[in-house]
Amino acid sequence: MKKIKIITIIALVVLVTMVSFFGVYVHVQNRMENKVRDYDLDMDLQGARYIRLVVNTESQDVIKDADGNEVETDEEMTDEQLAENNYTKESVPNNREDSLTVENYEKSKKIIEERLKSQGVGEYEITVDSQTGDILVQLPENDATDNFVSNINTVGKFEIIDADTKEVLMDNGDIKLANVMYGSSSSTSGGTTVYLNIEFNKQGKEKLANISNTYVETENTTNTTNTATENTTTDETGDSTTANETNTTSDSTETTNKEITMKIDDQEIMTTSFDEPIENGQLQLSIGSATTSTDTLQDYITQATAMASVLDSGNLPIQYDIESNEYILSDITSTGIQYLALAVGILLLIGLVIYIIRYKLNGFLSAIVFAGFISLYLLIIRYTNVSVSIQGIVGMIVTILLNYLFINKILSKIKNSEDSKKIENIKEAIKEGYKEFFMRLIPICISIIVFCFVSWTTISSFGMVMFWGVALIALYNYLITATMLKVKAEK
């Protein structure tokens, strides 16, 4: 029975080790695909997307009337048309000279940072040149990077205007917050609908209530009444003939729409009217249509999140252009990491040999379960969304060293007990080993928890790697290492 338990534990260790180091491959179409998740690497290991934003220096032609008011037109007007309407054309820079200040450069940087945070970008670096206003953004390279880049220089100018007169009815100053909401479709096909929810402040709430009462679809009914008349005619014989003509009454209904147009950065999002008054100060705009497709739903969520982040962060005070957008590899190559892993592996192997020499069979069994610890630890790092940085790798090495010292302490106490083969003495040695080791580890554990909540990714990476490592040292050795040693001592 004792041998069966030991063999079972060793088999589990071997299985976890095979999965962690070699993966689980399944046949997908014409290739074999590893289903074990890969590591989430930090920018200093994987490389990063570098986006350089430069201040826009272009100008645009603006048409103004005799009173100096801007005139919107969809067609290019000739000089004759301008003169005929008493209009003038002016070339206006997209960024006024007085807006190009250090304060606005820093504000632009802060707004971009807020947008990245709201879209769930955990790791980024933003620097601004206070002389030129150029902004350099570094982002991790993944499937969502292109979505972030596509909205990174959006000014975020929000307007609700009268569709006919072009009068601005609401703007960014009326917005309190914007977020993403979900709802189930009431149709028979089911599915989920994604909404961009815009919540307005007190002033905006009053404006929205007035607008939704005014810009509605109305029906005008026109009544037409025809009267009845009697006409008498006399023919050639002198006989008279009377004819009655009856006019009828009919109703005609004419539908008229008073519509608003919603724009972001002067790009029309929609033109619509309201079905009913909105008194709660919230405007919900559906993104796409109801769907049951996970991929389609995720696309809608991405679109809505990007729009919400732009509206919620406010206007960029300066219009920027993307000058460059390129991916730059890390200076640390995969070969360098492999050499480091090989060096750590050799040192660890030497340490495990020392286990076997000093503690004989107990050391041999502990060396086997140690391999299982490393394998399970690497799997946990992959599936807990820990971003592995250089500091994170250091944390992993420190964790392996701590586990080595912990097991060595337990084996040493077992060896120095009065009867190292007596199971009661083994239990007591394990208990004392846990108490001494983790009492000394308390200050380190406090520091680790603090590091986990630091916004700087490189430090939080170290904290998270160490957090899971220390937790695994406590749990794994209690369930596996201690059990193995106890089973070995059973009669």
N, C-alpha and C positions, 0 to 999 in steps of 0.2 A: 504493500500500500504506500509506503514511504517513497519507493522508487517511482511509482506512478505519479505521485504529486510533484516530485522533482522534475520528471520528464515533461509533465504538463506545463509547468512554469517555464522550463527551457524552451518548449515548443512555442509558447506564446511570445517569448522574447525574440525568438528567431523570426516568427511571423511579422511582428511589428518592425523588426530591423529590415526585413526584406521589403516591406511596403514603404518604409521611410527612405531607404537608400536606393532602391531600384524601381519603385513605383508599381502601379497596377495598370496594365495595358489592356484595352479592349479594341476590338476591330470596328472602326468607324469608316464607312464607305471603302476607300481604297488604301487606308492607312491604319496604323496602330496608334492609338491615342492614349497618353498617360492621364488617368483620371485623378491622380494625386495632385492637389493644388500646389502651384509653385510659390516661391517666396515673394512677398511684396517688398521690393527693394527701394531704399531711399534714393534721392537724386544723386547723392555723392557716390553711389555704387552703380546705379542703372544709367545715369545720364539724365539730361533734362531738356525740355523745350524752352528755348530762349526767344522771347518776343520783345522786340524793341518798338516802343511807341514814340513817335515824334510829333511835335506840334504842327498842326495843319496850317499851311501858309497860303492856301488858295483863297480866291474871292468868288463871289457869285453876284450876278446881275439882279438888282432889285428895282421893280417898277413902282413909282409913287405917283399919286395924283397931285392936283394943284395945292391941296392942303397938306401935303407931306405924308399922307397915309399910304401904307404899303398896299399894292394891288396884286391880288393873286390871279393868275391866268394860266391855263393849261397849254396855250399855244404861244409860240414865239411871235412877238409883235414887231412889225416893221417900223422904220422911222416915220413913215407916213401915218401909220395907225397911232403911234405915240403922239405925234403932233396933233392929229385929229381929235384925240381925247384929252389933249393938254396934259399928257403924262411925261414923266422924265425917267430915264434909266440911270441907275448909279451902280458902280462896282463897290461892293461892301465885303471886306475880309471876313472869313468865317470866324476868326478870332480877333477881337478888337485889341488894339495895342495896350489899352489900360487893363485888359484882363490877363496879360502875360506877366504875372507876378509870382514870387516865390510862394506866397500864401496859397494861390490857386494851384500851383504845381503840387504842393503838399496835400491840398484838399483832394486833388485828382487821384493821387496815390492812395489816400485813405479810402476813397469811394471804390476804387478797383479792388482794394483789399477786402472791403465789406462784401462786395459781389462774389469774390472767390469763396469767402467763408460761408455765405448763404447757399452757395451751390455745392457745399460739402468738400471743398478742396482743403485737405488737412495740411498739406505741405506746399509751401511756395516761398519765394523770395522776391521782394520788390525794392528797387532802388530808384531814386530820382536825381537827375542832374539839376541842381538849383540854378545853374547858369542858363542852360538851354531849355529846360523843362522836359527833356527826354526821360522816359520811364522804361526801365528794363525789368521784365517779369520772367521769373524762372518757375516752370511748372513741371511736375513729374509727367513722364510720357506714359499714357494709357489710353484706353478706348474713349474716355470722356474729354481728353485734352482739346480736341478740335472744337467741341461744343463750347468750352470755356473761351477759347481764342476768338470764336466767331462773335462773341458779345462783349469782349473785353474793352473795346473802344467805343461802344455805343454811348452816346451822350445821355440818353434817357429822358428827352424832352417829351412830356406827356400832355396831350391836349384833347379836350372834347369841344368841338366847334359846331356851330349851326351849319348844316349841310348846304344851305342856300346863301346865307349872308356871310359865311366864314367868320362870324363873330366867335371869339374864344369864350366858352362858357365855364370851363374848369381846366386847371393845370396841376403841375406837381405840388404846388402849395396847398392843394386841397386833400392830398393823400396822407393818410395816417400810417398805413402799412399795406403790404401786398404779400400774399402767400398762395399756396397751392392746396386745393381741396378735391375730394373725390365724392362721387355719388353713383348709386346704382341706377341703371336705366329702367324706366317704367315700361318699355316696349316688350313685346313678347320674345324678342331675340335676346333680351338681357344684356349683360355687359356692364362695363364701368365707364363713367364719363369723368374726365379730368377738367377742373375749373381753375381759372385764374381769378382769385378772389381779391378785389380791391376794396379796402375799408377806408372810408374818408373821415377826416377830422370833423369837428363841430361845424365849422364853416362850410366844409364840403358836403356834409350831410344835408344841410339846409338847401344848398345849391342843387344837389341831386334830387331832392324831393320836388323842388320847383320845376326842374328840367323834365323829370319823369311825368309830371302832371301836364306839361306843355307839349312835349314832343311825343305825341301819341297819334295813332291812326284814328281818324274821325270819318264819319259817314254823314253826308249832307243829302237830305231828301227834298226833292222839288215836286210840288203838287201842280198838275195841269187839269183845269176844269173846263169842259165843253158844255154849252147850254143847248137846250132843245128849242127849235124854231119851226113856225108853220108858214109855208109859202102857198099862195093861191094864184093859179094861172087860168086864163080864159082862152078856149080854142076858137077856130073859125066859125063854128056853128053856134057859138054863144054860150056853150056849156062851160062851167067852171070846174077846175080840178084842184083839189087841195093835197099838198104833199108835206108830210112831217119829217123834219131832220132832227135827229137826236145826237148831241155831242156828249161824249163820255169823259169821266175824270180818271186820270192815271197818275201814278207816283213813280218818279225816277230817282235812283239812289246813286250818288257819286262819292267815291272814297278818295279822301285826300290824306297824304302822309306829311307830317312835319318831322323831319329826321335830323339826327345828329351824326357827326362823323368823329370817330376816335382815331387819333394819330399818335405814333411814337417816332420821334425824330423826323417829323414831317412825312412819314410813311403811313398811308392809310391802313388801319387795321380792320375797320368795319364801318359801315353806314347802316343805321337802323333807327327804329322808333320803339317806344316802350308800350308794352301791353297793359301795364298797370303801374300805379305810383310806387316808388321805392322809398319807404319811410325809415328803414333801418340803417341807411348810410353805407350799404354794402352792394357792390356791383360784381356779379359773378358771370364771367365769360367762359363759355365752353371752348376747350381746345380740342379740335378734331371732333370725332363722333364717338358714340358708345362702342366699346370693343371688348372682346373676350380674349384677344391675342395679347400675351404677355409682352412680346417685343414691341408691338404697336403702342400698348399702354405706356411702356417705359419711354418711348419716343415722345409721346404727348407730355409725360411728366417732365422730361428734360426740357422741352420747349417752354412749358409753363413755369418751371423753376427759373429758367434763364430770364424770362420776362419779369417774374416777380422780383428777382434780385436786382434787376435794373431799376424798376419802379421804386423799390423799397429803399435803395441806397441814395436816391436823389440824382440830380443832374451833374454831369461832369462840367465844371466851369470852363473847361477848355476842350476844343475839339481836337482829337488825336488821330493820326494815321498809323497803320502798322507798317513800319519800314522793313522789318525782317522777322521771319518766323522759321526757326531752324532747330533741329535736334542735334545736340552735341553730346558725344559719348563721355563717360566718366574717365578720369585719368587712371582709375583703379580698374585693371582688366580682370576678366574671369580667371586668367592664368595666375595672376597674383593671389587671388582668393584661394585657388586650388592649392598653391604652394603653402599658404598659411594653414589651410585645413590639414594638409599632409604633415606639416611640422607639429601641429597640435595632436594629430593622431599618433605620431611616433612617440611623443612625450607621454601621451596617455597609455600607450601600449607598454612603455617602460614601467609606468606606475602600476599597471595591472599585474605585470610580472612580479613586481615587488610585493603586491598583495599575495600572490601565490607562494612566493618564497617565505614570506613571514608568517602567513596564516594557513598555509597548506590547503586543505579541502574547503574550509570556509572562505579563504581568499579566492580560490578557483570559482566557486559558486557566485561570490560577490562580483567577480570580474565579468561573468556571463550576464548577470542582471544589470550591471553597469552599462553594457551595450544596449540593453533594452531601454534604460533611462534616457540615453542620448537620442535614440531613435524616436521615442515617444515625445521627447522635448522638441525635437525638430518639427514633428507633425503639429504639435500645439502651436508653435510659432507661425506655421503656415495658415492654420485655420482660425486664428484669433485676430486676423487683420493687423498684425504688428508690422509696422514699416521698419525693415531692418536697415540700419545705417552702420557706419564704421563703429560708432559707439555701441550699437546694438550687438555687433560681432564681439566686441570686447566684453559686453555683458554676458553673452553666451559662454565665452571662455571662462569668465569668473564663476558662472553657475556650475560649469563642469568641475572646476577646481573645488568649489564649496562642497559639491556632492562627493568628490573624492575624499576630502578631509572628513566629512561626516561619516562615511562608511568606514574609513580608517579608524575613527574614534570608537565606533561600535565594535569593530573587530578586535581592537586593542583591549577594550573592556572585557570582551568575552574571553580573550586569551589570558588576561590577568585575573580572572575570577578563580575561585577556589576549585571549581570543577567545571571546566569549559564544555563538558559534554552533557551537563545537567540542564534540562530545559528551563527549570526555574531560574537558574543563574543567567541563562541567555536572555530571558525575558527582562530580568532586572538590569542587565547590562544595556539592553536596548533602551529601556526606560531612562536610565541615567544618561545615556548618550544623547537622547532627544532633549532632555532637560538642560544639560550643559551647553550643547551646541546652539539651541535656539534662544536661550537666555542671552548668550553673547551676540546673537544675531539681531536682537531687538533694535538697536540704533540703526543698523543697516536697513532693516525692514521699513522703518519710519522714513528714511531717506528715499527708499525705492518708491514708496507710495507718493511722496511729494513729487518725485521726478515724473511719475505717470501723468500728473495734471499740469505739467509745464507745457506751454504752448509751443516752445521750440522743439521741433520734431526730433532733432538728433538726441536731445536729452530725454524726451518722452520715450523714444525708441529704447534707450538704455533702461529706463525705468520699467517699461512694459516687459521687456525680455527678462529682466531680473525678477519681476513680480511673478511671472509664470514659472520661472526656474525655481525660486524658493518654495512656491506652493507645491510644485511637483516633487521637490526633494522631500518635503514632509509627507506627502501622500503616497508617492511611489515606494519609498523605502519602507513605509509602514505596511503597505499591502503586499509588496513583492519581496524586497530584500529580507525584511524581518521574517516573513512567512517561510522563505527558503531556508533561512538559518534555523528556524524552529523545527521545520520538517526534518532537516538533516539530523537534528538531535533527538528525534523521536526514536523510541525503542521498538 
